[in-house]
């Protein structure tokens, strides 16, 4: 079974004979909460999304976008609820994203 690993988790690894590194386990979770969505192109190009992502960074969180339209938010627990409200308000005005995490 493979553990989920997220931004700022501290992990343990093993160096393999061929020089690669094998993930062993999460030693210390980051303490951040992670939320994930699949977003449409219009939402991804929205200036309001960029403002929200700047706010995520300003409160000590981080974000990442993968595969074009998958957005992960990594949020300090005390900031999760207000950020999630702002995010949901934004997408109530835009096309609804698919939330899968």
Secondary structure, 3 states (H helix, E strand, C coil): CCCCCCCCCEEEEEECCCCCEEEEEEEECCCEEEEEEECCHHHHCCHHHHHHHHHHHHCCCEEEEECCCEEEEEEEHHHHHHHHHHHHHHHHHCCCCEECC
